[in-house]
């Protein structure tokens, strides 16, 4: 039973990372979105490339998306998921506060 729960948690974390990467691609496809993301995060291109596989960073990408409903709807549509699913997946990545 424990192994099944662990596998489910791993699957959810993988799904969360996949959606976060999809969101990041969406942001980087448009220069205005890219500029805003980099401005808000304080990151530069080289640092972004270094952190792309960091689950906590990917959680931050989802935090950025979740802070803007219009962006959230657009990203969710591009990723093929419901907007409320993005919020649920966010909880699977490090840095999320319990009970949010």
N, C-alpha and C positions, 0 to 999 in steps of 0.2 A: 504494500500500500504506500509506504514512504517513497519507494522508487517511482511510483506512478505520479505522486504529487511533485516530486523533484523534476521529473520529465516534463510535467505540465508547466512548472515554473520556468524551466529552461526554454520551453517552446514559446511561452509568453514573452520572455526576455528577448528571444531571437526575433519575434514578431515586432516588439517595441523598437529594437535596433533597426530592423528593416524599414519600418515606417519613419523613424528619425532620419535615416539615410535618404529615404525618398524625399522627405521634407527638406533636407539640406540641398539636395539636387534641385528641387523646386526653387529654393531661395537663390541658388547660384545661377539659375538660368536667366535671371533678370537683373540688370545692373542696379536698378533702384533698390530691389529687395536685398541684393548682395551688400550694397553700401550701407543700408539700414542695419542689417544683421551685424556686419563688421563693426559699425559704429557703436551699437548697443553692447556688443560683447567685448569690444576693445581688441579683438583679434586681428592679425594680419594673415595673409595668404599662407606663409610658411608655417605659422603656428597652427592654423586651421588644418593643414595637411597632416601635421604631427598628431593632432588630437582626434582625427576622424574615427578611429576605432576605440576610443575611450567611452565606455558606457555612461559615465557621468556627464561627459560633454554632450553625448547624444540626448541625454535627459534634458540638458540645458537647451538643446535645439527644440525639443518638444515644448519646453516652458516658453520659449520665444514664440512659437506658433500658437500656443494656447492663450497667450496674452492678447491676441488680435483675432476676433471672431471671423472677420472677412478672410484673413489669411488662413485661419484654421479650416474654414469651409473649402477654400481653394486647394489647400494641401491635401485634405482628406479626399476630395474628389480626384486629385491627381494620383493619390496612393490607392484609390479604390476601397476606402474604408469610410465608415460613418464618423462624423466629427466626435461623437461621444466615445467612440472606440479609441480615438487618439488619447483622450484624457485617461481612459482605463489603462492603456498601454504605458502611459507615462509613469504610472505607479510601479511598473516592473523594472524601472531603471534607477540607479543610485541617485541620491540627492532629493528625491521626492519626500515631502513631509507627510507622515502618517495622518490620516483624517482629512486631508485636503480634498 
